[in-house]
Amino acid sequence: MVFSNTSPTSVLESKTKKAKYPEARVIVLDDNFNTFEHVAKCLLAIIPGMSEKRSWDLAIKVDKSGSAEVWRGNLEQAELYHEQLVSKGLTMAPIEKI
């Protein structure tokens, strides 16, 4: 078997970059009708990895500051959590893309 060194070869360089999936913030707003307990329970039930202490800390922050970021990550998940929190009656800021 004989191999030829004269055959042309080329290496194609990849010029495509992976597009970063858009990220977003989910923000709960203060209102006059949801209780601390309701806000904390909703966050605990809907936001993955949320601890009971963190949910209460965020509920207090919403009351004192007027708003709190409760989740940050990819846009698709942000839309899901936002929709679920709205369905529980929480007052939400529009999803903020980052």
N, C-alpha and C positions, 0 to 999 in steps of 0.2 A: 504494500500500500504506500502510495506516494502523496505527500501533502504539498500543496503549492503555497508559497508565500506571496504570490502575486495577486491573489484574489482580493478585490476591494472590500473593505468592511468599514462601517461607520457606526458611531455610537450617537444615538439621539439624546439630546439633553432635554430634560423635562423643564419646560418653561411655565408650567401651570403651578400656581400656588393654591394650597387648600384655603378656601374661603373660611374665615372664622365665623362660626355660627353666632348670630346676634345674641347679646346678653341683655338682661333687663332687671329692673328692680321692682319689687312688689311692696307698696307702701300703704299702710292703714292710716286713716285720718280720724281725728277726734270728732265725736258727735255728742249730742245730748240725750241719746236714748239707749245706746249699748252699754251694758255694765262691764266693769273690769272682768268679772267672772266669765261673761259671755265671750268677750274678746279673747281672753286667755284660753278658754276651752276650744274655741274655733281654731286658734293658731296651733294648739296642741294636736287637734284632730287632723288638720289639713297639711301643715308644713312638715315635711319629712325631717326627722332628726331633732325636732323641737322638744326641749325638756319642759317640764312643768314650771320650773323656776324661770327659765328664759321666757316662756309665754307670759308669765305674770310681770316680769321686768319690762317686756315690750308693751303690755297693756298699760302699765304705769307711765312709760315714756310717751305713749300716744296721748294720754291725758295731760301730762305736764308740758310736752313740747308741741302738741297739736298733730304730730305724725310720727311714724316710726317705720323704718325699712324692716320688713319681716322676712324677706327672702331675696336672694340675688343669684342669678344663674341664667341658663339658656332661655331664650324667649318663649319657646313652646311650653316649657314647664311653668314659666312665669304666668303665661296666659291661663293655664289650667288652674293654678293656685288662686290667681286673681278672681277668676270666675267662681270658684268654689267659695271663696270668702264673701264675695258679693251675694251669693245665694244664701248665705247664713245671715245676711242683713248687715254686714260690716260696711262702713263708709270707706271707700277706697279712692286713692288717687289714680289717675290714668297710669297704665303701665309705662314706666320710664325706661326707654332703651338706653343702654350705655355702651 
